[in-house]
Amino acid sequence: MNPVDKEFIIRELAFFAGLSKKELAIINARSQIIEYRKGQIIYEEGSAPSAFYCIILGRVQIYTKDKAGNQLILEYLHRGKYFGIISLLTNETHSVTSEAMNDCAILEIQKDDFNFLLQSIPHLAIDLSRTLSRRLKRKDIHQKKIFESTILSVFSSYAQAGKTVYALNLGLSLNRETHKSVIILDILSKDKIHTLPQKLGIQQPPIFDLSSAADIHVLPKDFISKSNFGIDLFCFYYQEDDDFCLKRLIEILSLLVNDYHYIILDLPAAMDRSIISMLNQSDLIHILSSPDPCDLKRTNNLISRLKTDFNFDPAKIKAIINEYKLSKIGHSGQLEILGQDIFATIPKIKFDAPARLIIDAPDCEYSKAVRRIGRQLGDCLVGLVLGVGVGYGFCHVGVLKVIEEENIPIDIIVGSSIGALIASLWAVGKSSSEILGIMREFREPKHIWGLIDITFPRLGFIKGNKLHRFLKRHLGDKTFYDVKLPLKIIASNVSKKEPKILDKGPLVDAIMASCSMPGVFAPFILSRHRELNESGIPQDAGKDEMLFDGGVIYPLPTEPLMQMGVKKIIAVNVTPSREDILKQLKKLKEGTPAEFIGQPQKTNRPGLFGRLKNLFSLNIVDIIFSSVEVLQSEVARKEGELADIVLHPDTTGLFWLELHKADEFAKRGEAEARKHLDQIWQLVNE
């Protein structure tokens, strides 16, 4: 197993996100990284609590044993997941066994050190309290069957918001994407009719009346309806402002968390005391609204009331835009009216569309959007990272070809420099073959001059106007709101010495910023007024930013994905090895005769423009690029430690500026992806 940089890793773990340098230093001093081999026991059921564990590399399985001694697998844990805390905080023996599924690297904090951390960094206890609510079970009732459960409420400020169809498809998506148990609680007042049973093909389901049932001591399993689609259904009647209804629902929830990984509450659009209290039992709340301004205002008022009048944690409230109504306002206008971030947007569905879209219409845009939400909730998002490399970056196209042909799910894509360009083209819906067709525009070496407009250097040799026109020709006025899957583009704010993650505004502007190699291209000036301009409404007016190539800080931008909570990361690193780069740089510095991308030198004396071409074509740009590559190679290797799989195509014999060899680069990328196909599927299916 390759050694890892502990301080670097700790900074990227979600559990420690937002901590100061001083706090991170305390954790670094009080922790250690322990390696476990496949099949090695980390701790056993019944053993005394000893440490806090957090997975850095590898997978861990959590299981318990029944009375006959047979293993009952509760959970498979992956990078970023922590465990062992229940026993640490309660001082009880471990109720489960943890075992390394493959070779693992685990950050461990011993019991005394962990207690010291909680005293020194009190706000760590907030995340722990949320985890405790999902992992503590009523073991006195019956044996636990799962490791962690999540209660999610689906709600709206008004009726007919599409929340029942959303709850149904979210439940189906969670079951299919995570292979975990899901139950939907369909809660209505007695004057309403339950529609979910019919949508799940369940005839005459029993309905549990919360207002008349006796206290619950044993789960009334006769009221749970099994569907043929992998999820269960529990129908309820409730009485408004009835405290007994709430008490009995809480009793039932405390039993269901023993048996179900995901419990979805489909709540009526009402604001009585019972419903608000039911919402408060949830770990997450998804509030649906159409993009209509009136509906957005009502949703804004609802969210504000939950936060201010009822002290709901803002972190658990997620706004979902359901586009079943047409709206003239753009994404930024919706944000302004709503008053908070939009967690997801689900497209309009046809009038005669089936209710179970995840099953009956899996390729429609609604299904894709809900499936992505399910994968995010299920901690099984797959992120794709496309690194820097100019011509080497055409290898990305071959990787995308394999992803398309094998139907590998990609939920979010991130790119720097050439990786940002190719990621953008793919995110707006262009196929790998269409992207390769665009790259073939450089079918001869001389065609690279179609992107180059030389200027006398002040901040760079290339103005970038021709590159901007090239991007506009293929992307037009598309913005981040027009992409088919989430896209992040990385640039560098050199004055602040920090990365700039771009995910709003025009795509062309973001790509220009990400491709502005220092010393070669003039920096891109990003106006803050451009960041949210779909409806012409400026956001965060202020000074313009001078941005350079994203590869300056993130040549392989895996770190932003980790910060977003993406647990499964495939990174494509096309930067040649350090050794190859140094050899090339040595030849350049020794004065190897310059050729322009394989073209024979002319013997006649060139004019001024020709001399500028010869000067520019190799000696200066190559030395700049190769020098940057040496630095990027090491940074990319380090960033690769955060990825589960790093694809590193063999680019031997190819040159970074040979844009006319797009097909050959793409073949190298395709070969690398196919070589790792089994690993990719193993990662996706875990």
C-alpha positions as CSV (number, residue, x, y, z in Angstrom):
1,M,0.0,0.0,0.0
2,N,1.4,3.4,-0.9
3,P,2.2,5.7,2.0
4,V,-0.2,8.6,2.5
5,D,0.3,12.1,3.8
6,K,-1.6,12.1,7.1
7,E,-1.9,15.8,7.5
8,F,-3.2,16.2,3.9
9,I,-5.7,13.4,4.4
10,I,-7.1,14.6,7.7
11,R,-7.8,18.0,6.1
12,E,-9.9,16.3,3.4
13,L,-12.0,14.0,5.7
14,A,-15.6,15.3,5.8
15,F,-15.8,14.7,9.6
16,F,-13.0,17.3,10.1
17,A,-14.2,19.8,7.5
18,G,-14.2,23.4,8.6
19,L,-11.7,23.0,11.4
20,S,-9.0,25.6,11.9
21,K,-5.3,24.9,11.2
22,K,-4.7,24.8,15.0
23,E,-7.5,22.2,15.5
24,L,-6.3,20.1,12.6
25,A,-2.8,20.2,14.1
26,I,-4.2,18.8,17.4
27,I,-5.9,15.9,15.5
28,N,-2.7,15.2,13.6
29,A,-0.8,15.0,16.8
30,R,-3.4,12.8,18.5
31,S,-4.0,10.3,15.7
32,Q,-2.2,7.6,13.7
33,I,-2.7,5.7,10.5
34,I,-2.9,1.9,10.9
35,E,-2.8,-0.5,8.0
36,Y,-5.0,-3.6,8.1
37,R,-4.8,-6.6,5.7
38,K,-7.7,-8.1,4.0
39,G,-9.7,-10.3,6.5
40,Q,-8.1,-8.7,9.5
41,I,-10.4,-8.0,12.5
42,I,-10.4,-4.3,13.6
43,Y,-12.5,-5.0,16.7
44,E,-14.8,-7.8,17.7
45,E,-18.4,-7.8,19.0
46,G,-18.3,-7.8,22.8
47,S,-14.8,-6.2,23.0
48,A,-14.2,-3.0,25.1
49,P,-14.2,0.4,23.3
50,S,-10.7,1.5,22.4
51,A,-10.6,4.0,19.6
52,F,-12.3,6.2,16.9
53,Y,-11.8,4.8,13.4
54,C,-12.1,6.6,10.1
55,I,-11.4,4.8,6.7
56,I,-8.8,6.5,4.5
57,L,-8.3,3.7,2.0
58,G,-10.1,0.4,1.4
59,R,-13.4,-1.0,2.6
60,V,-14.7,-2.4,6.0
61,Q,-17.6,-4.7,6.6
62,I,-19.7,-4.4,9.8
63,Y,-21.5,-7.5,11.0
64,T,-23.0,-9.2,14.0
65,K,-23.8,-12.9,14.8
66,D,-27.1,-14.5,15.4
67,K,-27.8,-17.1,18.2
68,A,-26.5,-19.9,15.9
69,G,-23.2,-18.0,15.3
70,N,-24.0,-17.1,11.7
71,Q,-22.7,-13.8,10.4
72,L,-25.3,-11.1,9.6
73,I,-23.8,-8.3,7.5
74,L,-25.1,-4.9,8.5
75,E,-23.0,-2.5,6.4
76,Y,-20.1,-2.0,4.1
77,L,-18.2,1.1,4.9
78,H,-16.0,3.1,2.5
79,R,-13.6,6.0,2.6
80,G,-14.6,8.8,4.9
81,K,-16.9,6.7,7.0
82,Y,-16.2,6.6,10.8
83,F,-17.1,3.9,13.2
84,G,-16.6,2.7,16.8
85,I,-18.0,5.9,18.3
86,I,-21.2,4.5,19.9
87,S,-19.1,2.3,22.3
88,L,-16.7,5.2,22.9
89,L,-19.4,7.6,23.9
90,T,-21.5,5.1,25.9
91,N,-18.6,3.2,27.3
92,E,-20.4,-0.1,26.4
93,T,-18.8,-3.0,24.6
94,H,-18.9,-3.1,20.8
95,S,-22.2,-4.5,19.5
96,V,-20.7,-5.4,16.2
97,T,-17.6,-6.8,14.6
98,S,-15.6,-4.7,12.1
99,E,-13.4,-6.5,9.5
100,A,-11.2,-5.2,6.6
101,M,-12.7,-6.3,3.3
102,N,-9.5,-5.5,1.5
103,D,-6.2,-3.9,2.4
104,C,-7.1,-0.8,4.4
105,A,-5.5,2.4,5.8
106,I,-7.5,3.6,8.8
107,L,-7.1,6.8,10.9
108,E,-7.3,5.8,14.5
109,I,-7.7,8.1,17.6
110,Q,-7.3,6.3,20.9
111,K,-10.0,6.6,23.5
112,D,-8.2,9.1,25.8
113,D,-7.1,11.2,22.8
114,F,-10.6,11.2,21.4
115,N,-12.0,12.5,24.7
116,F,-9.4,15.2,24.7
117,L,-10.4,16.2,21.2
118,L,-14.1,16.5,22.2
119,Q,-13.1,18.8,25.1
120,S,-10.7,20.8,22.9
121,I,-13.0,21.0,19.8
122,P,-16.6,20.9,21.2
123,H,-18.3,21.4,17.8
124,L,-17.1,18.0,16.7
125,A,-19.9,16.7,19.0
126,I,-22.5,18.2,16.7
127,D,-21.7,15.8,13.9
128,L,-21.5,12.9,16.3
129,S,-24.9,13.6,17.7
130,R,-26.4,13.3,14.2
131,T,-24.7,10.0,13.7
132,L,-25.8,8.7,17.1
133,S,-29.4,9.4,16.2
134,R,-29.0,7.3,13.0
135,R,-27.1,4.4,14.6
136,L,-28.6,3.9,18.1
137,K,-31.2,1.1,18.0
138,R,-33.7,-0.3,20.4
139,K,-31.7,-3.4,21.0
140,D,-34.0,-4.4,23.8
141,I,-36.8,-4.9,21.3
142,H,-35.1,-7.2,18.8
143,Q,-31.7,-7.8,17.3
144,K,-30.4,-5.0,15.1
145,K,-30.4,-5.8,11.4
146,I,-28.8,-2.6,10.0
147,F,-25.9,-0.4,11.1
148,E,-27.3,3.1,10.3
149,S,-30.7,4.4,9.3
150,T,-31.9,7.7,7.8
151,I,-35.3,9.2,8.3
152,L,-36.2,11.6,5.4
153,S,-39.4,13.6,5.1
154,V,-40.9,14.8,1.8
155,F,-42.9,18.0,2.3
156,S,-44.3,21.1,0.5
157,S,-46.0,24.3,1.4
158,Y,-48.9,23.5,-0.9
159,A,-50.8,20.5,-2.4
160,Q,-50.2,19.2,-5.9
161,A,-46.4,19.8,-5.7
162,G,-45.6,16.3,-7.0
163,K,-44.2,15.2,-3.6
164,T,-45.9,11.7,-3.6
165,V,-44.5,10.8,-7.0
166,Y,-41.1,12.1,-5.9
167,A,-41.2,10.2,-2.6
168,L,-42.1,7.0,-4.5
169,N,-39.3,7.3,-7.1
170,L,-36.8,8.4,-4.5
171,G,-37.6,5.3,-2.5
172,L,-37.3,3.1,-5.6
173,S,-34.0,4.8,-6.5
174,L,-32.5,4.4,-3.0
175,N,-33.3,0.7,-3.1
176,R,-31.9,0.1,-6.6
177,E,-28.8,2.2,-6.2
178,T,-27.8,1.2,-2.7
179,H,-29.3,-2.3,-2.5
180,K,-30.6,-1.4,1.0
181,S,-34.0,-1.6,2.7
182,V,-36.5,1.2,2.2
183,I,-40.0,1.8,3.6
184,I,-42.3,4.7,2.7
185,L,-44.7,6.0,5.4
186,D,-47.8,7.4,3.7
187,I,-49.4,9.7,6.2
188,L,-52.8,11.4,5.6
189,S,-55.8,12.8,7.4
190,K,-58.9,10.6,7.4
191,D,-60.6,12.6,4.7
192,K,-57.9,11.8,2.2
193,I,-57.3,8.7,0.0
194,H,-53.9,7.0,-0.1
195,T,-52.6,6.8,-3.7
196,L,-49.2,5.1,-3.1
197,P,-50.7,1.6,-2.7
198,Q,-52.1,1.7,-6.2
199,K,-48.8,3.1,-7.6
200,L,-47.0,0.1,-6.0
201,G,-49.6,-2.4,-7.2
202,I,-50.8,-3.1,-3.6
203,Q,-54.5,-4.0,-3.3
204,Q,-56.5,-2.9,-0.2
205,P,-53.6,-2.2,2.2
206,P,-54.3,-2.1,5.9
207,I,-54.2,1.5,7.3
208,F,-52.9,2.2,10.8
209,D,-54.9,4.9,12.6
210,L,-52.5,6.8,14.9
211,S,-55.3,8.5,16.7
212,S,-57.0,5.3,17.9
213,A,-54.3,2.7,18.3
214,A,-53.0,1.7,21.7
215,D,-49.4,2.3,22.8
216,I,-46.9,0.4,20.6
217,H,-44.5,-2.1,22.2
218,V,-44.1,-4.5,19.2
219,L,-43.9,-3.4,15.6
220,P,-47.4,-4.0,14.0
221,K,-45.9,-5.9,11.0
222,D,-49.3,-6.8,9.7
223,F,-49.7,-3.2,8.6
224,I,-46.5,-3.2,6.5
225,S,-47.3,-4.0,2.9
226,K,-44.6,-5.6,0.7
227,S,-44.5,-4.5,-2.9
228,N,-43.0,-6.3,-5.9
229,F,-40.5,-3.5,-6.5
230,G,-38.2,-3.9,-3.5
231,I,-39.7,-1.3,-1.2
232,D,-42.3,-1.6,1.6
233,L,-45.2,0.7,2.4
234,F,-46.9,1.6,5.7
235,C,-50.1,3.7,5.5
236,F,-51.3,5.9,8.3
237,Y,-54.2,8.1,9.3
238,Y,-53.5,10.9,11.7
239,Q,-55.5,13.6,13.5
240,E,-54.4,17.2,13.4
241,D,-52.8,18.6,16.6
242,D,-53.1,15.2,18.3
243,D,-50.2,14.6,20.6
244,F,-51.0,10.9,20.9
245,C,-50.6,10.6,17.1
246,L,-47.1,12.0,17.3
247,K,-46.2,9.8,20.3
248,R,-47.3,6.6,18.5
249,L,-45.5,7.6,15.3
250,I,-42.3,8.1,17.2
251,E,-42.7,4.7,18.9
252,I,-43.1,3.1,15.4
253,L,-40.1,5.0,14.0
254,S,-37.9,3.8,16.9
255,L,-38.8,0.2,15.9
256,L,-38.5,0.7,12.1
257,V,-34.9,2.0,12.4
258,N,-33.9,-1.5,13.4
259,D,-35.0,-2.9,10.1
260,Y,-34.8,-0.2,7.4
261,H,-31.9,1.8,6.1
262,Y,-34.1,4.5,4.7
263,I,-37.5,5.6,6.1
264,I,-39.3,8.1,3.9
265,L,-42.2,10.1,5.3
266,D,-44.6,11.4,2.7
267,L,-46.3,14.1,4.8
268,P,-49.4,16.1,3.9
269,A,-49.0,19.8,3.0
270,A,-50.2,21.1,6.4
271,M,-48.6,23.2,9.1
272,D,-50.4,21.8,12.2
273,R,-48.5,20.9,15.3
274,S,-48.4,17.2,14.6
275,I,-46.9,17.6,11.1
276,I,-44.2,20.0,12.3
277,S,-43.3,17.6,15.1
278,M,-43.2,14.7,12.6
279,L,-40.8,16.8,10.4
280,N,-38.6,17.3,13.4
281,Q,-38.1,13.6,13.8
282,S,-36.3,13.5,10.4
283,D,-32.6,13.6,9.6
284,L,-33.3,15.3,6.3
285,I,-36.3,17.2,4.9
286,H,-36.9,17.6,1.1
287,I,-39.2,20.5,0.4
288,L,-40.7,20.6,-3.1
289,S,-41.6,23.7,-5.0
290,S,-42.4,24.5,-8.6
291,P,-40.3,27.3,-10.3
292,D,-43.3,29.6,-10.3
293,P,-42.6,32.8,-8.4
294,C,-45.7,32.5,-6.2
295,D,-44.8,28.9,-5.2
296,L,-41.2,29.9,-4.6
297,K,-42.4,32.7,-2.3
298,R,-44.6,30.3,-0.3
299,T,-41.7,27.8,-0.1
300,N,-39.4,30.6,1.1
301,N,-41.9,31.5,3.9
302,L,-42.2,27.8,4.9
303,I,-38.4,27.3,5.1
304,S,-38.1,30.6,7.1
305,R,-40.7,29.5,9.6
306,L,-39.1,26.1,10.1
307,K,-35.8,27.8,10.8
308,T,-36.9,30.8,12.9
309,D,-40.2,29.7,14.6
310,F,-39.4,26.1,15.1
311,N,-35.5,26.2,15.3
312,F,-35.0,23.6,12.6
313,D,-31.4,22.9,11.7
314,P,-30.8,24.6,8.3
315,A,-28.4,21.9,7.2
316,K,-31.1,19.3,7.1
317,I,-33.6,21.3,4.9
318,K,-33.1,20.8,1.2
319,A,-35.1,22.6,-1.5
320,I,-36.1,20.6,-4.6
321,I,-37.4,22.4,-7.7
322,N,-40.0,20.3,-9.6
323,E,-40.4,21.8,-13.1
324,Y,-43.9,20.6,-13.7
325,K,-44.9,24.2,-14.1
326,L,-43.3,26.5,-16.7
327,S,-41.5,29.6,-15.5
328,K,-40.0,32.6,-17.2
329,I,-37.4,33.2,-14.5
330,G,-34.0,31.6,-14.7
331,H,-32.0,29.7,-12.1
332,S,-30.6,32.8,-10.5
333,G,-34.0,34.4,-10.3
334,Q,-35.3,31.3,-8.5
335,L,-32.5,31.4,-6.1
336,E,-33.2,35.1,-5.2
337,I,-36.9,34.4,-4.5
338,L,-36.3,31.1,-2.7
339,G,-33.6,32.7,-0.4
340,Q,-31.5,29.6,-0.2
341,D,-29.5,27.1,-2.3
342,I,-31.4,24.7,-4.6
343,F,-30.4,21.1,-3.7
344,A,-31.7,19.6,-7.0
345,T,-33.9,20.3,-9.9
346,I,-36.2,17.5,-11.3
347,P,-37.4,18.0,-14.9
348,K,-41.0,18.0,-16.0
349,I,-42.6,14.6,-16.8
350,K,-45.1,13.9,-19.5
351,F,-48.8,14.0,-18.6
352,D,-49.3,10.3,-19.3
353,A,-46.0,9.2,-17.8
354,P,-46.0,6.1,-15.4
355,A,-45.8,6.8,-11.7
356,R,-42.9,4.4,-11.2
357,L,-40.6,6.3,-13.6
358,I,-37.4,4.8,-12.1
359,I,-38.6,1.4,-13.2
360,D,-40.8,2.0,-16.2
361,A,-39.0,5.0,-17.8
362,P,-35.4,4.8,-16.4
363,D,-33.9,6.8,-19.3
364,C,-36.1,9.9,-18.9
365,E,-34.6,13.1,-17.4
366,Y,-36.8,12.9,-14.3
367,S,-35.5,9.4,-13.5
368,K,-31.9,10.4,-14.1
369,A,-32.3,13.4,-11.7
370,V,-34.0,11.4,-9.0
371,R,-31.5,8.6,-9.4
372,R,-28.6,11.1,-8.9
373,I,-30.3,12.3,-5.7
374,G,-30.7,8.7,-4.5
375,R,-27.0,8.0,-5.1
376,Q,-26.0,11.2,-3.2
377,L,-28.2,10.2,-0.2
378,G,-26.8,6.7,-0.4
379,D,-23.2,7.9,-0.3
380,C,-22.6,6.1,-3.6
381,L,-22.0,9.1,-6.0
382,V,-19.3,8.4,-8.6
383,G,-17.2,11.4,-9.5
384,L,-15.0,11.7,-12.6
385,V,-11.9,13.9,-12.5
386,L,-10.2,15.0,-15.8
387,G,-6.7,16.4,-15.3
388,V,-4.6,18.9,-17.2
389,G,-2.3,18.2,-20.2
390,V,-3.1,20.1,-23.4
391,G,-2.9,17.4,-26.2
392,Y,-2.4,14.7,-23.6
393,G,-5.9,15.7,-22.4
394,F,-7.4,14.1,-25.6
395,C,-6.9,10.8,-23.8
396,H,-10.0,11.8,-21.7
397,V,-12.1,11.3,-24.8
398,G,-11.2,7.6,-25.0
399,V,-12.0,7.2,-21.3
400,L,-15.4,8.8,-21.9
401,K,-16.0,6.4,-24.8
402,V,-15.6,3.4,-22.5
403,I,-17.8,5.0,-19.8
404,E,-20.6,5.4,-22.5
405,E,-20.3,2.0,-24.0
406,E,-20.2,0.2,-20.6
407,N,-23.0,2.5,-19.1
408,I,-20.9,3.3,-16.1
409,P,-22.8,5.8,-13.9
410,I,-21.1,9.1,-13.5
411,D,-22.8,11.6,-11.1
412,I,-20.5,14.6,-11.2
413,I,-17.6,15.6,-13.3
414,V,-14.7,18.0,-12.5
415,G,-12.0,19.3,-14.8
416,S,-9.0,21.6,-14.9
417,S,-7.7,23.2,-18.1
418,I,-8.1,20.8,-21.1
419,G,-10.0,18.6,-18.7
420,A,-12.4,21.4,-18.0
421,L,-13.1,21.8,-21.8
422,I,-13.8,18.1,-22.4
423,A,-15.8,17.8,-19.2
424,S,-18.0,20.7,-20.2
425,L,-18.6,19.3,-23.7
426,W,-19.6,16.0,-22.2
427,A,-21.7,17.6,-19.4
428,V,-23.9,19.5,-21.9
429,G,-24.7,16.3,-23.7
430,K,-22.1,15.8,-26.4
431,S,-21.0,12.2,-26.9
432,S,-17.4,11.1,-26.9
433,S,-17.5,10.7,-30.7
434,E,-18.9,14.2,-31.1
435,I,-16.1,15.5,-28.8
436,L,-13.5,13.7,-30.8
437,G,-14.9,15.2,-34.0
438,I,-14.4,18.6,-32.5
439,M,-10.8,17.7,-31.6
440,R,-10.2,16.6,-35.1
441,E,-10.5,20.2,-36.3
442,F,-6.8,20.2,-35.6
443,R,-6.2,17.7,-38.3
444,E,-2.8,19.2,-39.3
445,P,-0.1,20.6,-37.2
446,K,-0.6,24.1,-38.6
447,H,-4.2,24.3,-37.5
448,I,-3.1,24.9,-33.9
449,W,-2.5,28.5,-35.1
450,G,-6.3,28.8,-35.3
451,L,-6.3,29.1,-31.5
452,I,-3.2,31.3,-31.1
453,D,-3.3,35.1,-31.3
454,I,0.2,36.3,-30.4
455,T,0.6,39.5,-28.5
456,F,3.7,41.2,-27.2
457,P,4.0,39.8,-23.7
458,R,3.0,41.7,-20.7
459,L,1.0,39.1,-18.9
460,G,1.1,36.3,-21.5
461,F,2.0,35.5,-25.1
462,I,-1.5,34.6,-26.2
463,K,-4.5,37.0,-25.9
464,G,-7.0,34.2,-26.0
465,N,-9.5,35.8,-28.3
466,K,-9.3,32.9,-30.9
467,L,-9.7,30.3,-28.2
468,H,-12.8,32.2,-26.9
469,R,-14.3,32.2,-30.4
470,F,-13.6,28.4,-30.7
471,L,-15.4,27.7,-27.4
472,K,-18.3,30.0,-28.3
473,R,-18.7,28.1,-31.6
474,H,-19.2,24.8,-29.8
475,L,-20.8,25.8,-26.5
476,G,-22.6,29.0,-27.4
477,D,-24.2,30.8,-24.5
478,K,-24.7,27.7,-22.4
479,T,-24.3,28.1,-18.6
480,F,-23.8,25.7,-15.8
481,Y,-27.5,25.5,-15.5
482,D,-27.7,23.9,-18.9
483,V,-25.6,20.9,-18.1
484,K,-27.0,17.3,-17.9
485,L,-25.0,16.4,-14.8
486,P,-23.3,18.5,-12.1
487,L,-20.1,20.1,-13.4
488,K,-17.3,21.9,-11.6
489,I,-14.5,23.7,-13.4
490,I,-11.3,24.6,-11.6
491,A,-9.3,27.8,-12.0
492,S,-6.7,29.5,-9.8
493,N,-6.8,32.9,-8.2
494,V,-3.1,33.6,-8.1
495,S,-3.4,36.8,-6.1
496,K,-5.1,34.9,-3.3
497,K,-3.1,31.8,-3.9
498,E,-6.2,29.6,-3.8
499,P,-8.4,27.6,-6.1
500,K,-11.5,29.0,-7.7
501,I,-14.2,26.4,-8.1
502,L,-16.6,27.6,-10.9
503,D,-20.1,26.3,-11.1
504,K,-22.2,29.3,-12.0
505,G,-22.4,31.5,-15.1
506,P,-21.3,31.0,-18.7
507,L,-19.3,27.8,-19.4
508,V,-17.1,29.6,-21.9
509,D,-15.9,32.1,-19.3
510,A,-15.2,29.3,-16.8
511,I,-13.2,27.3,-19.4
512,M,-11.2,30.4,-20.5
513,A,-10.2,30.9,-16.9
514,S,-9.3,27.3,-16.4
515,C,-7.1,27.2,-19.5
516,S,-5.1,30.4,-19.0
517,M,-1.7,28.9,-18.4
518,P,0.5,31.5,-16.6
519,G,3.2,33.1,-18.8
520,V,1.5,31.7,-22.0
521,F,-2.1,33.0,-22.0
522,A,-3.1,36.3,-20.6
523,P,-5.0,35.8,-17.4
524,F,-8.8,35.7,-17.7
525,I,-10.7,38.5,-15.9
526,L,-13.8,37.1,-14.4
527,S,-16.4,39.8,-13.5
528,R,-18.4,39.0,-10.5
529,H,-21.4,40.3,-12.3
530,R,-21.2,37.3,-14.8
531,E,-21.4,34.6,-12.1
532,L,-25.2,34.4,-12.1
533,N,-26.4,36.1,-15.2
534,E,-29.1,33.8,-16.7
535,S,-31.8,36.2,-15.8
536,G,-29.6,39.3,-15.8
537,I,-29.5,39.6,-12.0
538,P,-26.0,40.4,-10.6
539,Q,-24.8,38.5,-7.6
540,D,-22.0,39.4,-5.2
541,A,-21.0,42.6,-7.0
542,G,-17.4,43.6,-6.3
543,K,-13.9,43.6,-7.7
544,D,-13.2,41.5,-10.8
545,E,-10.9,38.4,-10.3
546,M,-7.8,37.6,-12.3
547,L,-7.8,33.9,-12.9
548,F,-5.2,31.5,-14.3
549,D,-5.1,27.8,-15.3
550,G,-6.8,25.5,-12.8
551,G,-3.8,23.2,-13.0
552,V,-1.6,25.7,-11.1
553,I,-3.2,24.5,-7.9
554,Y,-5.3,21.4,-8.9
555,P,-3.7,19.6,-11.9
556,L,-5.8,16.6,-10.9
557,P,-8.8,18.1,-9.0
558,T,-9.8,15.2,-6.7
559,E,-9.8,17.3,-3.6
560,P,-12.9,19.4,-4.6
561,L,-14.8,16.2,-5.0
562,M,-13.8,14.9,-1.6
563,Q,-14.9,18.2,-0.1
564,M,-18.3,17.7,-1.7
565,G,-18.7,14.4,0.0
566,V,-18.2,12.2,-3.1
567,K,-16.9,8.8,-1.9
568,K,-16.2,7.1,-5.2
569,I,-13.7,8.9,-7.4
570,I,-12.2,7.9,-10.7
571,A,-9.4,10.3,-11.8
572,V,-7.7,10.5,-15.2
573,N,-4.2,11.7,-14.8
574,V,-2.7,12.4,-18.3
575,T,0.4,14.2,-17.0
576,P,3.6,12.2,-18.0
577,S,5.8,10.8,-15.3
578,R,8.3,13.1,-13.7
579,E,11.2,11.2,-15.3
580,D,9.8,11.6,-18.8
581,I,9.2,15.3,-18.2
582,L,12.8,15.9,-16.9
583,K,14.3,14.1,-19.9
584,Q,12.3,16.3,-22.3
585,L,13.2,19.5,-20.3
586,K,16.9,18.6,-20.4
587,K,16.9,18.2,-24.1
588,L,15.2,21.6,-24.5
589,K,17.7,23.3,-22.2
590,E,20.6,21.7,-24.1
591,G,19.4,23.4,-27.3
592,T,17.9,20.5,-29.2
593,P,17.0,21.9,-32.7
594,A,13.4,23.1,-32.6
595,E,10.7,21.6,-34.9
596,F,7.2,22.8,-34.9
597,I,5.3,19.7,-33.9
598,G,7.1,17.4,-36.2
599,Q,7.3,19.8,-39.2
600,P,10.7,20.1,-41.0
601,Q,12.5,23.4,-40.5
602,K,12.6,25.7,-43.4
603,T,16.0,26.7,-44.6
604,N,15.1,30.1,-45.9
605,R,15.2,32.9,-43.4
606,P,11.7,33.6,-42.1
607,G,10.1,37.0,-41.7
608,L,9.3,38.7,-38.4
609,F,6.1,36.8,-37.9
610,G,7.9,33.5,-38.8
611,R,10.7,34.2,-36.3
612,L,8.1,34.9,-33.7
613,K,6.5,31.5,-34.6
614,N,9.8,29.7,-34.3
615,L,10.6,31.4,-31.0
616,F,7.2,30.8,-29.6
617,S,6.7,27.2,-30.9
618,L,9.2,25.4,-28.8
619,N,11.9,27.2,-26.9
620,I,9.8,29.4,-24.6
621,V,6.5,27.6,-24.4
622,D,8.0,24.2,-24.1
623,I,10.3,25.2,-21.3
624,I,7.4,27.0,-19.5
625,F,5.1,24.0,-20.0
626,S,7.6,21.4,-19.2
627,S,8.7,23.2,-16.1
628,V,5.1,23.5,-15.0
629,E,4.6,19.8,-15.8
630,V,7.4,18.8,-13.4
631,L,5.6,20.5,-10.6
632,Q,2.2,19.4,-11.6
633,S,3.3,15.7,-11.9
634,E,4.1,15.6,-8.2
635,V,0.9,17.5,-7.2
636,A,-1.2,15.3,-9.4
637,R,0.4,12.2,-7.8
638,K,-0.5,13.5,-4.4
639,E,-4.1,14.4,-5.5
640,G,-4.4,10.9,-6.9
641,E,-4.1,9.5,-3.4
642,L,-7.6,10.8,-2.8
643,A,-9.0,8.8,-5.8
644,D,-10.2,5.2,-5.6
645,I,-8.9,4.6,-9.2
646,V,-6.3,6.6,-11.1
647,L,-6.2,6.0,-14.8
648,H,-2.8,7.0,-16.2
649,P,-2.7,6.5,-20.0
650,D,0.6,5.7,-21.7
651,T,1.5,8.7,-23.8
652,T,5.0,7.5,-24.8
653,G,6.0,8.8,-28.2
654,L,3.3,11.6,-28.2
655,F,4.0,15.3,-27.6
656,W,1.9,17.7,-25.6
657,L,1.3,20.0,-28.6
658,E,0.4,17.3,-31.1
659,L,-3.2,18.3,-31.2
660,H,-3.5,16.8,-34.7
661,K,-3.1,13.3,-33.2
662,A,-6.4,13.3,-31.3
663,D,-7.4,9.8,-32.5
664,E,-4.1,8.4,-31.1
665,F,-4.5,10.1,-27.8
666,A,-8.1,8.9,-27.5
667,K,-7.0,5.3,-28.2
668,R,-4.5,5.5,-25.4
669,G,-7.2,6.7,-23.0
670,E,-9.6,4.0,-24.1
671,A,-6.9,1.3,-23.6
672,E,-6.2,2.5,-20.1
673,A,-9.9,2.5,-19.2
674,R,-10.5,-0.9,-20.5
675,K,-7.5,-2.3,-18.6
676,H,-9.1,-1.1,-15.4
677,L,-12.7,-1.9,-16.2
678,D,-13.1,-4.6,-13.6
679,Q,-11.8,-2.3,-10.9
680,I,-14.2,0.4,-12.0
681,W,-17.2,-1.8,-11.8
682,Q,-16.1,-3.2,-8.5
683,L,-16.0,0.4,-7.2
684,V,-19.3,1.4,-8.7
685,N,-21.1,-1.7,-7.3
686,E,-19.7,-1.6,-3.8
